[in-house]
C-alpha cells in the first residue's frame, strides 16, 4: 500500500514538473514584426544602416514594457500573408491599412488616420483630379491606393490616365516623380509629407484626397490573445503620453486615434 502511494506521489510530481516546464516554454519572450523596409517614415533603413521608423519605435516600446525581445523582419510586401501564416512573423506593423482588409486579419484598433493622396511636382500644372487626364500615375503594388484606383468608384478617373504604373515601393515612385518619369504618385499622406520634407517648394499634395484610411496592427486571423496584449500596452502608452511623444518626433503632431 505504501509502495503504491509512493509511486502515485512520484507520478503526480513528475506530471507537475512537466506541466510547469510546458507552461514556462509557452511564455512569449519575443515579438517578430514584419515590415516593408522601404516605407519611411513607418519602417525603413536609416542613414546608419539600421532599421528605424515610427512604427518600429512604437513596437520597440511595447516590447520593452512587456519584457520581450523585438525581432525586426523585413519582408517582401507581396509575401506578407505567407509570412504571417507560416509563423515567420507575429504581426504586420508598418503603416498597414485596415480598410478593405477587415476580415483578413485579427486587427488592433486603428491607431492612426491616414489618407491616400496624389503627389505631384508644383511645376506640373496639376491641381485637380481632372488634370490627371492623359497623365502617367504610379503607385506601389498591393496598397490601399492601388485598390482604390482599381475599384469601381474611381473607374472613370483611372480610365482617364495615360497609364497607371505599379512599382515595388514608394521610394521608387518618388524617384520616378522627381526624375519626371511619371506625372503623379498615389501615396499615403504621411509618406508623401515625409518625402517632401525640405522640398516643399518642388512638390505638393493635391487638396482632394483619393480616400481616407486607418492604420492598425495586423495579426494572424484568430490570434486575439497576442492582439489584446499588444493593444493593452499601446493604450498604456497613450495614457501616459508616450504615444504622443513618439508621434510628435516623427510627424510633428499627435497622430493617435486610439481611445478617441
Secondary structure, 3 states (H helix, E strand, C coil): CHHHHHHHHHHHHHHHHHHHHHHHHHCCCEEEEEECCEECCCEEECCCCCEECHHHHHHHHHHHHHCCEEEEEECCHHHHHHHHHHCCCCEEEEEEECCCCCCCCEECCCCEEEEEEEEEEHHHCCCCHHHHCCCEEEEECCCHHHHHHCCHHHHHHHHHCCEEEEECCHHHHHHHHHHCCCCEEEEEHHHHHHHHCCCCCCEEECCCCCEEEEEEEEECCCCHHHHHHHHHHHHHHHHCCHHHHHHHHHHCCCCECCCC
